[in-house]
Amino acid sequence: MDAKVHRKIYNPPAMKTNPWKLLQQYPGPLLQALAALTRKKLSPCYIAGGTLRDWFLGLESKDLDITVARDSFGWAGQLARELGGTFVPLDVEEDVARVVWQEVCIDFSSFREGAENIAEDLLKRDFTMNSMAVSFPTRIPDSWDSTAPPEILDPAVGHKDLKAQIIRSNSAAVFVSDPLRLLRAFRFMAKFDFRIEPFTEKQIREHLHLLYLAAEERIASELDAILSVPASIKTIEAMHKNGVLKELLPELYRGVGVKQPSSHHLDVFEHGIAALRYMEIVQKDTGAYFPGHGDLLSEYLQRNRRRKR
């Protein structure tokens, strides 16, 4: 990558903490092994995606997302052997693999969709806030205190959207390459209490017909993640407004316009939405609604994933 392009694609955002210091939350042997592997391969590897996003949000993560130019299976396999960890092939076709070691998951991926460099790879990712990276250091110092912060590779200027709490797609093409992203946008909305910006909402509506191409288990996983958030009703209502809920669960909409007995003021569909809304209210303060038994109800709801089911 020439120097001119290098200057164009780097936009160092303000981070309160030196990102390198955040590496201290990971085991030393892991960092040393990754640095040694980077030297041995004579090829850069990058901390990218969700890991860097969470660092900017001030969240700790036991996971580490690593991106390399190619042969992520080879990188992951060598790291697993070096550490005595478990190698897990995640996607042979897309060259995505995982190493599990001491409760840490290190996910390796190669540049996607024919990208020739890390900047192109980042722009092919789903949302701008997930499109940042830093080069992994080739040497791990005894202390990061005197080490200069790394440059942040941010071709989509995702740090600005992250600061503004906005979910913005990199392009409409990201929904074509992986339609599950149509739902993933709402998972991030639920998880971080962010808003989806209007043009991305429009792109989602225009590509809803592709959602059926995503595997059912992947869709179920995203829905489960949305509903596991204590205040998921806001996201469910946004999915209803944008047509995503109807595309996923058309059977729910059979209740639209279906009247109930006079004791109810809503049709069957709206009654279901209201039930979820008030269930979340009850779960926030079970003692207020079940005096003397709030703790028992809370314990019951937490057991065997019964919340909001």
C-alpha positions, 0 to 999 in steps of 0.5 A: 500500500503506497504512502498516499493511500495510507494517509487517506485511509487512516483516520486516528480517532480519539481513544481515552486509553492506548489500545495496546494497553487493552491487550493486557487483558489477554494472557501473556503467552497468547500475545507472545505466540501471536507476535512470534507467528506474525514475525515468522509469517512475515505478513501482517495480522490485524486486530479488527472488527468487533474486538476494536469496536468493543474497545472503543465502547469501553467493553472488555472482551475475552475474544480476539478477532484477527484478520490476515491476508490469506490462509487463516486456517494455517495461522490458526492451526499454528497458534493452536499447536503453539499454545496447546489450544483447540483448533475449530474450523468455522467456514472452510469456503470463507477461510474462517477458523477459531482457536480456543485456549484458556477460555479465550476465543481467537477468531481468524479470517482472511481478507474477504471477497477478493480484497487485496488489502486490509482497507478493502477488506474493512469496506466489505464488512457489514457496518462502519462501526465494525470496519476498523483495525490495528496491526498486531504488534510484532513484539510484546514489550514488558510495559506498554506505558512508553509505547506509542499508540498504534494507528487506527485503520478506519476507511469507513470513518466508523469511529464517528458513527460509533461515537454518535451511536449510529448503525450505518451499512458500508454499502447495499452490497453487504446485504446481498453478500450476507442477507443475515446482516439485515437482521444483525443490524437490529441485533446491534441496535438491541445490544448497544441501544444504537439507532439505524440511520435512515438510508441503511433502513431504506437499504434493509427494506429494499433487500428484505426479500433476500432474508430467506437465503440465510440459514434458519439456525443463524436467524434463530441465533440473531433473534435469540440475541435480540430477545435476550436484551432486557429492553428488546421491545424497542428493537422488536417495534423497529423491526415491525416498522421496517418490515423485518418482523413480518418477513421473519414471522408472517404468522404473527400478522394473521392476528392483525385486525382479529378482534378479541372479547370486549375486555380487550382493546387491542387486536391479537397482533397488538396484544402480543406486542403489548404482552412483550412490552409489559413482560419486560416491565414486570421483569425489571421489578418483579417485587412490585408486581408480586409482593413477597415473591419477586425473588422467586419469580426472578429466579424462576425466569432466569432458570433454563432460559425462561425469560420472555419465552 
